[in-house]
Amino acid sequence: MNSDPHPPVCDYEGSTYQTEFWEKGGRDYEDRAEAVALKRLLPSRGDLLLELGAGAGRNTTRYEGYQRVVLLDYSTTQLQQARARLGNSPRYIYVAADVYRLPFVDGLFDGATLIRVLHHLADGQAALQQIRQVMRPGGTFILEFANKQNVKAIARYLLRRQPWNPFSPEPIEFVELNYNFHPATTRTWLQQTGFAIQRQLTVSHFRIWMLKRLLPTGLLVSLDSLAQLTGNWWQFSPSVFVRTQAVGNTPVASPGAFFKCPSCGRATLTEEPSRMVCQECQTAWPVQDGIYNFKQPLPL
Ligand SMILES: C[S@@+](CC[C@H](N)C(=O)[O-])C[C@H]1O[C@@H](n2cnc3c(N)ncnc32)[C@H](O)[C@@H]1O
């Protein structure tokens, strides 16, 4: 386990990820396959959902059963894009923060998602612990992770075109701050941090350039939708979605409590025009363009 108290962050500040990767990147199939998986896994109703690593809000409207959604991302420019897309609705709260230092009181959320983010985390277990802490017992947490034990990696390994073993339990960092995980390891991490696994779906089975060119996207999505249903039995797709439930006798947030100060950990923040100030340690955090920013405090 990585014991770095400040694990490195894969910084998306200024990134054109949403337009380049999704909109111009020919990934309609993957996007729609993920929508099918989320629809299957999300509860029909909920109160407050934390979308961790929300990016430009690609998935946010899929959480329609929840009354409010907190979009959290390390990148303020990703959140600005999300805000431009989703608008200034009271349903959405935008928070710039590090997944390893969540600025919320314990037991606040009854839902959380981490989609296409774990693969950037050098210390996935530390992030899962943070997430569990801010969740109410009984809450639903949906995790997506990049699966090292996928068919393409297995074929490449057997043909000796890839040095790393897709069956071994440790994460593989194939590019700096880009990891693939073994499903069994991910399940162990979830269970160790207080999440009971309820359902697994394997996703994006047909993420093959040639297939995507030759076959209609709708057909591939329908085939993927069927193949997803085998996810509890085996996991050989590049992406896996897991629905879990927060278990254990942990606290529930008091009514009205919401943010806590990432510096001192106290829930003593008061909102002033354009900043949040901690009454305990006097640290001030900027609020700009509708985004609560807990990355860097304001100078004293
Ligand atoms: C690949 S994008 C996925 C965005 C979105 N979940 C989606 O599926 O479209 C990864 C996102 O995770 C965010 N991220 C990475 N490391 C983070 C961290 N330590 N804390 C908060 N956000 C992080 C990045 O800023 C980026 O927006």
The ligand as an ORCA input file, in Angstrom:
! r2SCAN-3c Opt
* xyz 0 1
  C     -10.812     10.491    -17.067
  S     -11.583     11.849    -16.293
  C     -13.214     11.213    -15.983
  C     -14.254     12.286    -15.842
  C     -15.690     11.757    -15.661
  N     -15.819     10.941    -14.461
  C     -16.112     10.986    -16.870
  O     -16.216      9.741    -16.769
  O     -16.354     11.598    -17.911
  C     -10.843     11.802    -14.687
  C     -11.252     12.978    -13.795
  O     -10.777     12.715    -12.464
  C     -10.254     13.915    -11.924
  N      -9.271     13.565    -10.886
  C      -8.124     12.871    -11.033
  N      -7.479     12.773     -9.855
  C      -8.252     13.409     -8.935
  C      -8.128     13.658     -7.532
  N      -7.080     13.216     -6.830
  N      -9.097     14.339     -6.910
  C     -10.184     14.810     -7.607
  N     -10.349     14.609     -8.934
  C      -9.403     13.911     -9.586
  C      -9.643     14.621    -13.110
  O      -9.506     16.009    -12.870
  C     -10.629     14.294    -14.233
  O     -11.629     15.267    -14.361
*
